Amino acid sequence: IVVSKYFRGQVGTPDRERSVKQLIGRVVDTLTKWARTQRYFATEDDLQAFSDDLKHLLVFQKAAFNSPVWFNCGFEDAPQCSACFINSVDDSMDAILKLAHTEGMLFKWGSGTGSNLSKIREENALLRGGGRASGPVSFMKGFDAFAGVIKSGGKTRRAAKMVILNADHPDIKKFIWCKASEERKAWVLIDAGYDSSIDGDAYASIFFQNANNSVRVTDEFMEAVAADADWELTAVTDGSVIETVPARSLFRQMSEAAWECADPGIQFD
C-alpha cells in the first residue's frame, strides 16, 4: 500500500521516495519543523521527545495518519491534511458547478467530500426562465463522473464521496433506487462477459459508483415509520406538498435497495 499509494516524487528519479523510513521521516520531520518554528514545546528536549515518540508510533503501527497527511505533508507548501470536507450547495447552476469544482480540487489533494443536495429543487420543478429542473439525482451523475476520473491525491486510490438527500425531498424515491438501478445494468454486462472487478469495464460504464448515498432522516420520519403514518414530500422552493407516501413504504424501499447494493445508508438528523 505504501509503495503504490504514498511514495512521492517522479518514478525513476533521485527524488522518488523508496523506503518507509523516508516516508515517515518526511511527515514527522515536517511536523517537528512546524512545532519548532511555532514554539509548540518549552524546550528542544521536549520537541525531540515528541518527534521520537511519533516516529515510534508510526513505525510500530500503533497509530497511522490519514491518507492526505501521507500524500501531502512535507511535499506541498500548504498541505491539505484533513480527510473529509462537508460542502454545501444552493439551488442555482452557479452553485452546482462551483460544488463540482470544489469537490474536484479536494479529490486532487487526497481528501473526501460529503454534500447534502437537498437544496436543489426537484426534477420537473419550474425554473424562473420557464424551463424544468433536472433534479439532484441528475446532477449526481456529473459529480460521480468527476470523482471517478480525479484520482485521490493524484494516485490510484478512488475519490471518497458521500451524497445526502433529505427524506422529505420529492426525488427521494429516485435517490433511494438510483444506485441499485445502475448496478442491474452492470450485472447484465458481467453476464455478457465484461470484467466484473471494481475498476473493470462493467462497473466503469455505469453511474453512481464513486459515492456512498445516505438518506437524512429526522425523528419525525422515524416516528412516522413506527406508527405506520403518512409522510409528506415537499417542494424545495415553497414547501408545498408534492406527494404523500406511507413512511413505512419509503423505509422499506431504503432497506430493499440497501440489501441489493449496500446503498443508501441512513444519516440521522
KOLTINU-236159 format. One line per 5 residues: their letters; for each residue x, z, y negated of N, C-alpha, C, O. Coordinates in steps of 0.001 Angstrom, whole numbers, plus 500000, padded with zeros to 6 digits. Atoms other than C-alpha are relative to their C-alpha. Example, Ala and Ser with C-alpha at 12.3 -4.5 7.8 and 13.67 -1.06 7.14 Angstrom:
// KOLTINU-236159
AS	500890:500000:501190:512300:507800:504500:500900:500000:498800:501936:500665:498819; 499180:499940:501190:513670:507140:501060:499230:500730:498910:499739:500899:497802;
END
This chain:
// KOLTINU-236159
IVVSK	500841:500000:501199:500000:500000:500000:500878:500000:498749:500623:499251:497805; 499111:499918:501161:502794:500919:497585:500651:498649:499723:500687:498193:498581; 499304:501279:500185:504655:497649:498178:499044:498936:499485:499400:498180:498581; 500920:501080:500351:501584:495431:497861:499266:500243:498688:498863:499289:498022; 500832:499701:501163:499835:497246:495002:500777:500507:498788:500470:500119:497661;
YFRGQ	499501:499203:501112:502112:499412:492886:501371:499623:499469:501691:499969:498331; 498699:500397:500527:505607:497942:492602:499804:499042:498828:498984:498126:498895; 500117:500851:501176:506057:496355:489174:501248:499147:499843:502273:499402:500474; 498909:500937:500211:508296:493534:487944:499820:498739:500823:499176:498757:501872; 500105:501281:499308:508580:489903:488983:500758:500041:501326:501899:500499:501388;
VGTPD	499355:500058:498684:509338:489406:492676:501228:499092:499924:501182:498011:499337; 498794:500799:499964:512874:488163:493242:500927:500187:498819:501950:499510:498716; 499127:499723:501146:514320:489557:490006:500547:501417:500116:499977:502243:500828; 499436:498637:499949:516539:492628:489477:499056:501062:499452:499202:502242:499770; 500931:499037:500588:513697:494245:487520:498922:500448:500980:498202:501408:500705;
RERSV	501038:499679:499032:511461:494342:490597:500267:501359:500649:501366:501623:501137; 499867:498718:499301:510835:497840:491941:500078:499756:501497:499440:498840:502015; 499818:500245:498563:511870:498164:495568:500053:501282:500819:500443:501254:501987; 500011:498750:499228:511514:501850:496547:498966:500961:499434:498615:500898:498256; 500916:498955:500448:509083:504748:496398:500704:500920:499003:500080:501430:498073;
KQLIG	499217:499173:500925:511868:506702:494674:499932:499423:498593:499736:500159:497625; 500092:500648:501312:511870:504156:491839:498614:500176:499399:498474:500488:498216; 501384:499922:500472:508078:504206:491587:499690:501389:499465:499208:501532:498342; 500282:498631:500423:507760:507986:491432:500863:500367:498803:500403:501041:497881; 499128:499730:501131:510744:508179:489122:499465:499403:498710:499490:500050:497663;
RVVDT	500548:500659:501196:509175:505681:486711:498863:500816:499392:498827:501036:498182; 501170:499274:500500:505945:507668:486445:500387:501383:499501:500041:501750:498379; 499680:498622:500377:507367:511206:486387:500966:500035:498812:500816:500868:497918; 499057:500011:501118:510251:510343:484069:499312:499639:498693:499685:500126:497626; 500756:500344:501209:507782:508768:481650:499220:501205:499492:499236:501497:498297;
LTKWA	500743:498807:500404:505578:511863:481638:500938:501065:499441:500605:501745:498470; 499015:499019:500461:508668:514049:481230:500500:499644:498601:500686:500520:497756; 499553:500444:501324:509829:511959:478271:498944:500304:498943:499264:500773:497850; 501076:499665:500943:506421:512325:476606:499976:501492:499714:499827:501913:498567; 500048:498546:500160:506497:516066:477214:501148:500502:499116:500972:501423:498317;
RTQRY	498856:499597:500834:509958:516355:475651:499761:499593:498543:499979:500389:497630; 500227:500497:501356:509046:514221:472629:498931:500819:499279:499058:501111:498089; 501128:499302:500625:505801:516103:472009:500069:501521:500179:499123:502237:499851; 499720:498570:499908:507283:519535:472805:498902:500757:500749:498367:501747:500252; 500996:499336:499165:504861:520477:475589:500508:501328:500551:499723:502248:500777;
FATED	499437:498842:499313:507262:523068:477048:500930:500784:499075:501541:500228:498164; 499239:499115:500884:509043:526042:475497:501498:499742:500088:502208:499817:499085; 498564:500193:499819:512458:525285:476977:500268:498762:500841:499376:498239:501508; 499594:501132:499176:514385:522456:478596:499909:500349:501482:499597:499485:502301; 500127:499570:498606:514438:524502:481828:498560:499905:500481:498309:499485:501610;
DLQAF	501418:500119:499634:510636:524672:481829:499621:498542:500228:498907:498219:501177; 500279:501432:499871:510457:520911:481317:500581:499450:501298:499924:498674:501993; 499377:500468:498771:512893:520292:484174:499247:500500:501224:499106:499774:502209; 500789:499448:498888:510866:522582:486452:498712:499202:500199:498313:498924:501330; 501204:500832:499919:507729:520587:485624:500310:498674:500676:499584:498242:501572;
SDDLK	499623:501297:499448:509496:517318:486420:500300:500105:501488:499844:499280:502279; 499635:499827:498592:510932:518618:489696:498773:500284:500859:498631:499727:501947; 501203:499648:499232:507615:520122:490835:499087:498794:500182:498528:498588:501259; 500873:501172:499919:505680:516947:490040:500559:498993:500999:499804:498419:501784; 499397:500909:499027:508149:514810:491992:499799:500517:501422:499532:499735:502334;
HLLVF	500212:499418:498673:507861:517215:494933:498571:499740:500487:498365:499326:501628; 501404:500209:499623:504057:516990:494935:499730:498558:500406:498987:498300:501353; 500235:501414:499725:504164:513191:494891:500752:499525:501240:500197:498789:502056; 499198:500440:498852:506971:512689:497428:499387:500495:501304:499332:499756:502287; 500557:499422:498774:505338:515013:499970:498488:499805:500109:497836:500391:500973;
QKAAF	501416:500399:499950:501867:513592:499244:499058:501190:499976:498011:501180:500623; 500905:498878:500227:500398:516924:498246:499004:499665:498889:497978:500327:498735; 500885:500514:501053:498834:515058:495330:500393:498563:499721:501495:498133:500063; 499705:501394:500356:498623:511493:494077:499232:499635:498747:498107:500087:498536; 500687:500511:501187:497784:509799:490814:499056:498869:500384:499150:498300:501471;
NSPVW	500863:501158:499787:495057:507195:490485:500797:498709:499781:501915:498733:499267; 499299:501283:500063:495966:503519:490597:500464:499615:498598:501594:499148:498458; 499516:500408:501321:496090:502899:486810:501291:500699:499577:502108:500102:498877; 498749:499314:500329:498828:505532:486469:501170:499296:500678:502191:499032:500044; 498924:500698:499272:500925:503824:489171:500228:498607:499428:501367:498151:499335;
FNCGF	499859:501348:500554:500205:500401:487658:500764:500008:498670:501665:499197:498455; 499689:500163:501413:500906:501173:484031:500993:500994:499408:501693:500671:498448; 499198:498947:500621:502769:504423:483381:501493:499681:500139:502003:499521:501248; 498585:500340:499993:506364:503675:482389:500264:498513:499984:501416:498079:499955; 499853:501464:500011:505703:499935:482380:499397:499400:498737:499950:498470:498150;
EDAPQ	500655:500465:501220:503290:499423:479485:500317:500956:498851:500490:502157:499061; 499711:499167:501169:503970:500666:475947:498896:501028:499747:499172:502174:499393; 501132:499089:500178:500489:502184:475701:499158:499937:501274:498126:499267:501304; 500632:500165:498688:499447:502646:479327:498561:500496:500055:498223:501545:499506; 501377:499603:499711:495797:502762:480344:500018:500782:501305:500255:500207:502367;
CSACF	499801:499137:498829:495768:505696:482754:498703:500555:500589:498736:501191:501643; 501267:499488:499469:492080:506539:483226:499469:499077:501087:499631:497858:501021; 500486:500783:498864:490429:505434:486449:498711:499263:499686:498526:498129:500128; 501322:500594:500205:486919:504730:485171:499556:500156:498549:499877:501139:497881; 500558:499994:501345:485179:503905:481916:498503:499720:500087:498078:498787:500769;
INSVD	501443:500234:500072:481442:504205:481235:499715:499244:498710:500079:499693:497624; 500256:500871:501142:480247:501426:478932:498502:499895:499729:497676:500049:500629; 501396:500199:500378:477028:500858:477022:499787:498542:499603:500739:497804:499350; 500342:501371:500409:475221:497642:476170:498646:500041:499302:497769:500819:499679; 501275:500111:500700:472426:496739:473763:499308:498700:500379:499883:497837:501042;
DSMDA	500826:501142:499622:469668:494181:474085:500241:498823:499048:499349:498410:498306; 499682:501190:500799:471450:491290:472375:501062:499204:500725:501852:499764:501485; 499009:500847:499344:473528:488349:473530:501408:500405:499592:502330:500374:500408; 498687:499586:500478:476417:489551:471373:500491:501224:500777:501644:501262:501207; 499617:498784:499286:476429:492986:473046:500280:499714:501467:501210:500281:502041;
ILKLA	499821:500332:498585:476094:491494:476540:501344:499311:500226:502052:499624:501183; 498716:500704:499855:479073:489160:476028:501171:500910:499650:502251:500765:500223; 498943:499028:500304:481114:491971:474452:500251:500913:501200:501390:501296:501467; 499837:499182:498799:480460:494046:477573:500834:499263:501039:501688:499861:501693; 499209:500794:499052:481838:491210:479714:501476:500030:499616:502343:500150:500481;
HTEGM	498607:499959:500474:484992:491173:477565:500612:501377:500242:501738:501483:500728; 499494:498634:499817:485373:494961:477654:500311:500273:501460:501376:500795:501789; 499765:499769:498570:484987:495110:481419:501198:499212:500496:502012:499730:501261; 498878:500827:499552:487420:492253:481935:501337:500592:499624:502262:500587:500436; 498735:499411:500434:490148:493950:479898:500286:501302:500740:501443:501596:501041;
LFKWG	499798:498769:499227:489603:497265:481708:500444:499676:501424:501307:500360:501973; 499571:500430:498662:489893:495478:485070:501461:499543:499972:502240:499851:500873; 498643:500550:500107:493060:493736:483886:501046:501098:500114:502090:500893:500733; 499026:498913:499995:494815:497083:483417:499724:501024:501093:500275:502124:501065; 500089:499207:498785:493597:498545:486695:498917:501047:500059:498897:501844:500998;
SGTGS	501047:498978:499999:490564:500649:485793:498663:499425:500455:498478:498210:500509; 501347:500388:499613:486960:500576:486957:499029:500243:498858:499361:500910:497878; 501004:499852:501055:483782:500421:484891:498652:500372:500597:498359:500078:501756; 501389:499720:499651:480238:501723:485019:499123:499675:498814:499420:500093:497695; 500858:500424:501103:477426:500236:482952:498535:500114:500391:498128:499649:501456;
NLSKI	501442:499961:499821:473719:501020:482638:499405:498851:499195:499537:498802:497973; 500526:501206:500640:471942:497745:481891:498534:500126:499602:497882:499124:499310; 501437:499808:500213:468520:499283:481268:499526:499656:498595:498326:499488:498378; 500399:500388:501352:468563:498443:477553:499746:498501:499885:499181:498043:498892; 500233:501451:500033:468486:494732:478408:498562:499724:500423:498122:500165:501484;
REENA	501429:500207:499732:464896:493520:478264:499778:499240:501301:500634:498492:501772; 500335:500513:498676:463163:492469:481444:499892:498482:500027:499729:497834:498994; 500138:501441:499799:463011:488963:482870:498644:499525:499491:497619:500166:499722; 501191:500655:500550:460478:486701:481117:499408:500709:498785:498360:500292:498291; 500464:499392:501249:460059:489070:478160:500229:499012:498854:501165:498213:498886;
LLRGG	499894:500931:501126:459535:487217:474890:501235:500313:499160:501550:501475:498905; 498877:499870:500916:462578:486614:472714:499532:499681:498588:498535:498984:498399; 500400:500187:501390:462432:486620:468922:499939:498522:499630:499115:498117:498811; 499989:501423:500319:463260:482909:468841:498951:499188:500740:498836:497979:500540; 501088:500685:499308:460350:482088:471138:500243:499712:501458:499331:499281:502164;
GRASG	499711:500237:498595:462108:481794:474473:499670:501205:500870:498973:502128:500450; 500227:498922:499043:462070:484043:477519:501339:500593:500433:502330:499877:500574; 498765:499303:499631:464659:486628:478526:500364:499736:501456:499491:499513:502295; 499506:500194:498629:466808:486198:481639:499897:501276:500830:499729:501213:502047; 500056:498734:499286:466749:489900:482529:501376:500482:500431:502293:499673:500572;
PVSFM	498682:499441:499666:469605:492239:483506:500585:499493:501307:501799:499309:501402; 499470:500441:498706:469893:491062:487114:500654:498634:499874:501649:498356:500544; 499399:501313:500229:470599:487533:485909:501387:500146:499379:502329:499475:499803; 498689:499801:500630:473428:488746:483659:500984:500674:500948:502195:500504:500808; 499119:499370:499010:474787:490807:486550:500814:498969:500769:501928:499258:501205;
KGFDA	499257:501047:499290:475801:487537:488197:501279:499639:499251:502335:499461:499857; 498826:500318:500800:478148:486753:485319:501018:501122:500024:502213:500872:500181; 499096:498847:499958:479607:490276:485231:500699:500082:501354:501891:500378:501433; 499448:499936:498645:480102:490157:489000:501077:498945:500203:502098:499208:500839; 499011:501076:499836:481943:486835:488829:501311:500356:499310:502385:500111:499859;
FAGVI	498775:499586:500690:484403:488183:486244:500738:501065:500798:501962:501018:500923; 499357:498940:499207:485035:491270:488376:500696:499426:501221:501715:499956:501663; 499415:500602:498812:485774:489010:491334:501295:499260:499730:502175:499213:500589; 498814:500819:500268:488381:486870:489603:501088:500746:499238:502251:500344:499270; 498996:499211:500717:490103:489503:487429:500423:501139:500908:499732:502153:501009;
KSGGK	499557:498991:499047:492104:491484:489949:500487:501246:499264:501123:501152:498214; 499706:498730:500639:492586:495139:489127:501502:500188:499805:502274:500129:500762; 498595:499795:500307:495894:495759:487384:500855:498776:500231:502073:498889:500367; 499248:501220:499730:496877:492133:487932:500493:499915:501428:501353:499093:501746; 499554:499939:498609:497272:492959:491617:498928:499415:500906:498014:498728:500448;
TRRAA	500954:500541:499038:495372:492116:494780:498790:500901:500181:497835:500525:500861; 501126:499090:499849:493065:495126:494504:498787:499464:499267:498903:498964:498148; 501219:500433:500657:489463:494260:493744:499675:500900:498809:500013:502084:498798; 500485:499194:501113:487998:495390:490448:498903:500935:500501:498092:500555:501345; 501016:499014:499629:485866:498534:490796:498937:500034:498918:499242:500215:497739;
KMVIL	501064:500162:500982:482481:498230:489143:498721:500654:500499:498369:500535:501672; 501293:499395:499672:479219:500178:489074:498957:499496:499006:499216:499417:497805; 501098:500463:500846:475906:498874:487745:498794:500907:500247:498470:501241:501387; 501117:499059:499923:472928:501110:486972:498780:499385:499332:498896:498699:498317; 501258:500373:500640:469271:500375:486245:499020:501158:500174:498920:501741:501253;
NADHP	500951:498891:499946:466625:502966:485406:498805:499652:500890:498403:498493:500991; 501086:500206:499033:463794:503428:487898:498725:499481:499349:497853:498961:500046; 501222:500483:500657:461163:502555:485259:500182:498633:499344:499297:498172:498624; 499789:501335:500555:462697:499199:484291:499133:498991:500748:499042:499066:501973; 500889:500955:499327:460310:496306:485024:500678:499158:501080:500006:498670:501989;
DIKKF	499274:500822:499019:463031:494466:487001:500602:500828:501131:501482:500354:501849; 499338:499097:499056:463821:497441:489238:499893:499499:501441:500836:499675:502212; 500114:500498:498623:462494:495831:492437:500987:498855:500260:501592:498776:501329; 499017:501077:499870:464615:492739:491850:501403:500571:500090:502232:500070:500850; 498695:499338:499965:467597:495024:491199:500248:500644:501363:501346:500543:501911;
IWCKA	499862:499323:498712:466969:497001:494393:500399:499017:501091:501244:499327:501931; 499803:500937:498891:466961:493895:496583:501064:498937:499749:501372:498156:500649; 499133:501131:500345:469466:491656:494767:501181:499875:500954:501524:498766:501362; 498809:500077:499162:472461:492566:496919:499629:499678:501448:500306:498881:502098; 500425:500269:498632:470598:492588:500240:499603:498535:500164:499924:497909:501175;
SEERK	500419:501400:499925:469087:489182:499486:501203:499063:500045:501203:498085:500793; 498797:500825:500000:472517:487715:498732:500749:500109:501330:501259:499114:501844; 499257:499816:498759:474071:489220:501855:499370:499242:501166:500069:498842:502097; 500645:500790:498945:471494:487476:504031:500542:498570:500007:500648:497946:501063; 499387:501334:500073:472990:484201:502785:501368:500013:500691:501736:499069:501391;
AWVLI	498682:499893:499366:476418:485412:503899:499867:500008:501518:500689:499415:502216; 500194:499959:498538:475059:486131:507395:499806:498590:500558:500323:498255:501624; 500232:501381:499561:473876:482517:507652:501318:499230:500027:501584:498480:500966; 498709:500688:500053:477307:481244:506596:500925:500464:501122:501649:499662:501713; 499166:499475:498919:479034:483545:509089:499557:499413:501344:500388:499048:502176;
DAGYD	500514:500606:498763:476760:482266:511871:500423:498534:500127:500542:497992:501226; 499586:501409:499995:477821:478762:510826:501513:499839:500148:502026:498720:500158; 498569:500071:499741:481474:479655:511348:500907:500342:498836:502128:500257:498968; 499161:499639:501149:482658:480744:507891:500651:501367:500208:500127:502221:500923; 499231:498761:499897:485223:483535:507566:499145:501187:499544:498583:501167:498449;
SSIDG	500872:498855:500288:483400:486900:507667:500732:501173:499369:500116:502211:499128; 499251:498888:500584:486184:489057:506174:499540:500257:498569:498855:499429:497970; 500491:499602:501315:485617:490873:502884:500395:499006:498916:499655:498837:497947; 499570:501001:500969:487586:488218:500969:499867:498577:500537:500430:497637:499975; 500174:501316:499394:486522:485328:503216:498995:499137:499262:498368:499575:498296;
DAYAS	500863:500966:500677:484508:482261:502270:498535:500427:499948:497842:500146:498970; 501424:499655:499955:481142:483711:503313:499623:500928:498859:498682:500661:498112; 500341:499023:501039:481175:486722:501002:500474:499569:498616:499905:499991:497609; 499517:500474:501299:483166:484985:498259:499008:499047:499344:499082:498817:498137; 500917:501007:500523:480340:482473:497847:498656:500585:499552:497781:499839:499114;
IFFQN	501271:499399:500394:477547:484984:497108:500222:500982:498856:501350:501396:498588; 499911:499112:501158:476771:487218:494138:499956:501478:500392:499626:501837:501522; 500169:498540:499945:476899:490990:493617:500917:500700:501000:500621:501818:501421; 499113:499385:499015:479810:491671:495990:501077:500878:499377:501781:501586:500097; 498933:499240:500653:482096:493278:493397:499488:501263:499319:500236:501923:498597;
ANNSV	500585:498849:500683:479743:496032:492252:499269:500901:500980:498743:500454:501999; 500885:499040:499342:478111:499178:493549:498795:500186:499083:498955:500514:497908; 501220:499874:500793:474489:499284:492366:499355:501359:500243:499330:501851:501370; 500706:498728:499868:472615:502517:491671:498754:500006:499123:498778:499549:497980; 501225:499793:500762:469048:503257:490592:500070:501392:499372:500327:502379:500061;
RVTDE	499987:498711:500701:468904:506009:487966:498588:500575:500031:497656:499980:499489; 501322:499394:499824:466018:508348:488809:499931:501338:499276:500928:502048:499148; 500254:498746:500705:464501:511262:486912:499287:500992:500922:498863:500634:502021; 500806:499017:499268:462855:514479:488110:498570:499500:500152:497946:499678:501199; 501384:500486:499963:459527:512863:487239:499803:498971:501112:498774:498959:501788;
FMEAV	500114:500993:498933:460217:509977:489595:500009:500681:501372:499176:500370:502224; 499912:499332:498695:461245:512244:492486:498751:500820:500282:498309:500903:501428; 501248:499250:499822:458169:514428:491902:498844:499056:500338:497956:499409:501113; 501028:500993:499673:456002:511293:491985:500142:499540:501448:499140:499318:502128; 499786:500351:498596:457597:510337:495314:499451:501102:500902:498750:500822:501874;
AADAD	500445:498874:499174:456922:513818:496717:498473:500110:500027:497886:500461:501050; 501451:499862:500110:453312:513763:495505:499256:498727:500381:498026:498695:500335; 500580:501314:499700:452720:510120:496563:499155:499501:498831:498038:499017:499013; 500684:500408:501220:451753:509341:492962:500466:498611:499569:501412:498050:500122; 499614:501295:500552:451915:506124:490981:501156:500167:499019:501393:501253:498489;
WELTA	498848:500008:500897:454939:505176:488876:499894:498780:499108:499631:497675:499582; 500156:501076:500973:454883:503080:485714:501342:499342:499680:502335:500020:499418; 498861:500796:500448:457372:500298:484971:499690:499541:498580:498669:498895:498343; 500328:500179:501412:457609:499991:481199:500928:498998:499314:502112:498907:499640; 499255:501017:500735:458737:497231:478834:501138:500647:499204:500994:501746:498668;
VTDGS	498829:499468:500705:462152:497719:477272:499756:500068:498501:500154:501039:497857; 500107:500087:501456:461159:496691:473753:498967:500951:499408:499223:501545:498361; 501055:499182:500621:457904:498626:473180:499455:501106:500899:498571:501855:500482; 500441:498922:499117:457429:500927:476185:498646:499793:500635:498139:500692:501305; 501313:500244:499382:454160:499313:477245:500140:499883:501513:501197:499506:502018;
VIETV	499974:500019:498543:453267:499498:480929:499870:498555:500487:498871:497888:500220; 500000:501353:499442:454147:496234:482683:499344:499983:501373:498618:499048:501711; 500494:499955:498628:453261:497315:486228:499940:501453:500447:500766:502270:500039; 500101:498673:499387:452131:500410:488119:500163:499841:501503:499461:499051:502135; 499695:500122:498573:453537:500892:491619:500007:501389:500629:500266:502375:499938;
PARSL	499855:498704:499331:453410:503671:494217:501474:500424:500013:502337:499655:500437; 498612:499526:500059:456552:505763:493717:500638:499973:501380:501815:499638:501519; 499443:499985:498641:456969:506105:497481:500373:498599:500462:501340:498432:501205; 499678:501374:499633:456915:502328:497884:501346:499600:499415:502165:498975:500087; 498728:500313:500652:459754:501985:495381:501154:500731:500698:502223:500165:500926;
FRQMS	498973:499201:499320:461688:504783:497088:500297:499443:501384:501447:499425:501825; 499829:500602:498678:461108:503169:500473:500839:498722:499913:501685:498461:500768; 499222:501227:500176:462476:499875:499164:501478:500303:499755:502352:499605:500269; 498607:499578:500192:465620:501637:497943:500629:500350:501340:501762:499963:501624; 499479:499562:498699:466037:503151:501396:500251:498808:500923:501289:498738:501582;
EAAWE	499862:501142:499103:465478:499885:503261:501147:499090:499564:501915:498608:500397; 498903:500843:500490:467835:497899:501032:501347:500668:500266:502309:500004:500653; 498748:499271:499745:470498:500616:501342:500341:499984:501481:501516:499890:501836; 499759:500085:498555:470080:500603:505142:500548:498623:500368:501379:498483:501265; 499627:501377:499668:470510:496836:505122:501403:499655:499515:502145:498973:500222;
CADPG	498704:500447:500553:473590:496506:502883:500757:501105:499260:501745:500827:498580; 499349:498835:500631:474542:500030:501640:499756:500111:498493:500317:501001:497855; 500367:499932:501419:473137:499359:498147:498501:499801:499850:497922:499052:500637; 499430:499187:501063:471549:500601:495967:500173:501463:500398:499553:501953:501342; 499939:498546:499937:472640:504190:495683:499003:500565:499015:498265:499824:498366;
IQFD	500874:499349:500973:470751:506725:493616:500851:500878:499095:501710:501629:499557; 499341:499147:500975:472005:508344:490432:498930:500895:499374:497952:500415:498801; 501018:499059:500502:470126:511487:489426:500235:500308:498538:501336:500685:498135; 499933:499774:501439:469362:511853:485724:499588:501459:499745:499563:501902:498596;
END
